[in-house]
Amino acid sequence: MAKKNIYFKFDMLILSVLLEKDCYGYEITSTIKKMSDNVIDLKEGSLYPCLYKMLENNYITSHDEIVNRKIRVYYHIEESGKEYLKQMIEEYDLWDKKIRKIIDRGEDNHE
């Protein structure tokens, strides 16, 4: 795994939501907000650049559906997106483990 200087990416959350089902933008942000007990409030200004980048990289695809006479864009995770998500989760777990090791050691030294 290539080392990166990023601990957390919104892509990881977005793709995790899309693993369950295809979603449109507002549905993605509201699911993340609800599942994080309102701690993570992903705004459209952050969501759509992530979605467009993942579309360009073929991690996701999109399709339009008409709902109540309005066009809604739904996003779908592709196999390459599932692999990308797996890599991000592995990286996140590694960072979390190492950060926890540092924090726990620091707490042990201050008792």
TAJO-V686415 format. One record per pair of residues at least 4 apart in sequence whose C-alpha atoms are under 8 Angstrom apart, sorted by sequence separation. I is the first residue (numbers start at 0). J is the second residue. D is the distance in whole Angstrom. If there is no record, write none. Layout:
I J D
I J D
//
This chain:
7 11 8
8 12 7
9 13 6
10 14 6
11 15 6
12 16 6
13 17 6
14 18 6
15 19 7
16 20 7
17 21 6
22 26 6
23 27 6
24 28 6
25 29 6
26 30 6
27 31 6
28 32 6
29 33 6
30 34 6
31 35 6
32 36 6
33 37 6
35 39 6
41 45 7
42 46 6
43 47 6
44 48 7
45 49 7
46 50 6
47 51 6
48 52 6
49 53 6
50 54 6
51 55 6
52 56 6
53 57 6
54 58 6
65 69 5
66 70 6
76 80 6
77 81 6
78 82 6
79 83 6
80 84 6
81 85 6
82 86 6
83 87 6
84 88 6
85 89 6
86 90 6
87 91 6
88 92 6
89 93 6
90 94 6
91 95 6
92 96 6
93 97 6
94 98 6
95 99 6
96 100 6
97 101 6
98 102 6
99 103 6
100 104 6
101 105 6
102 106 6
103 107 6
104 108 6
105 109 7
106 110 7
17 22 6
22 27 6
32 37 5
41 46 6
53 58 5
54 59 5
65 70 4
66 71 7
76 81 7
32 38 7
53 59 6
54 60 6
64 70 6
65 71 6
32 39 5
54 61 8
63 70 6
64 71 5
31 39 7
32 40 5
63 71 6
64 72 6
31 40 7
32 41 7
50 59 8
63 72 5
64 73 7
17 27 8
31 41 7
62 72 6
63 73 6
16 27 7
29 40 8
61 72 6
62 73 5
28 40 7
61 73 5
62 74 7
28 41 6
61 74 4
13 27 7
16 30 7
28 42 7
60 74 6
61 75 6
16 31 7
28 43 8
59 74 6
60 75 5
59 75 5
60 76 7
59 76 4
60 77 7
13 31 8
28 46 8
58 76 6
59 77 5
12 31 7
24 43 8
58 77 5
57 77 7
58 78 7
58 79 5
59 80 6
24 46 8
57 79 7
58 80 4
24 47 8
57 80 7
58 81 8
58 83 7
53 80 8
9 46 8
10 49 6
9 49 7
10 50 8
10 53 8
23 71 7
24 72 7
23 72 6
24 73 7
23 73 4
24 74 8
22 73 5
23 74 6
21 73 6
22 74 5
21 74 5
22 75 7
21 75 5
20 75 7
21 76 8
17 74 7
17 75 6
18 76 7
17 76 6
14 76 7
18 81 8
14 80 7
14 81 8
15 84 7
14 84 7
11 84 6
10 84 8
11 87 6
11 88 7
6 90 7
7 91 7
6 91 6
0 86 8
6 94 6
//
